């Protein structure tokens, strides 16, 4: 299970907080690819899945609705939600897998590719558009932090 994000001296705005999560997940994927022991891989899979599910919940519950409200009909949120659906489906397969380690490794590699593509789209296309709008990203960041703490304290959603 993922550990709650430690409190920071300076609060992060919503986009900075989400970007920090993106970097943390990227690091977990790198650690998985370098792991050699099965227990270590299983621990990293649990952490990856939890962190991704919590992160997607934060985006879907808080960030995307706020972004959609200021982007006036942009298809970027619909695209992001479709990408989340694909990522969630693969996470479910990984969590339910009773498969050979090579198949799990292949699924984790595919998950890393899906997540990397999604993150690139958000950071390159969505985040700059949202940042350019009149949205209180600091308050949104506080809401994300509070909700993340709630989700991690009770276990990941969905």
CORPENOR-V454926 format. One record per backbone hydrogen bond with DSSP energy under -0.5 kcal/mol. CO is the residue of the C=O (numbers start at 1). NH is the residue of the N-H. Records with the same first field share a line. If there is no record, write none. Layout:
BEGIN
CO: NH / NH
END
This chain:
BEGIN
13: 17
14: 18
15: 19
16: 20
17: 21
18: 22
19: 23
20: 24
21: 25
22: 26
23: 27
24: 28
25: 29
26: 30
27: 31
28: 32
29: 33
30: 34
31: 35
32: 35
37: 41
38: 42
39: 43
40: 44
41: 45
42: 46
43: 47
44: 48
45: 49
46: 50
47: 51
48: 52
49: 53
50: 54
51: 55
52: 56
53: 57
54: 58
55: 59
56: 60
57: 61
58: 62 / 63
59: 64
62: 66
63: 67
64: 68
65: 69
66: 70
67: 70 / 71
68: 72 / 73
74: 77
75: 79
76: 80
77: 81
78: 82
79: 83
80: 84
81: 85
82: 86
83: 87
84: 88
85: 89
86: 90
87: 91
88: 92
89: 93
90: 94
91: 95
92: 96
93: 97
94: 97
100: 104
101: 105
102: 106
103: 107
104: 108
105: 109
106: 110
107: 111
108: 112
109: 113
110: 114
111: 115
112: 116
113: 117
114: 118
115: 119
116: 120
117: 121
118: 122
119: 123
120: 124
121: 125 / 126
122: 127
125: 129
126: 130
127: 131
128: 132
130: 133
133: 135
135: 137
136: 140
137: 14 / 141
138: 142
139: 143
140: 144
141: 145
142: 146
143: 147
144: 148
145: 149
146: 150
147: 151
148: 152
149: 153
150: 154
151: 155
END
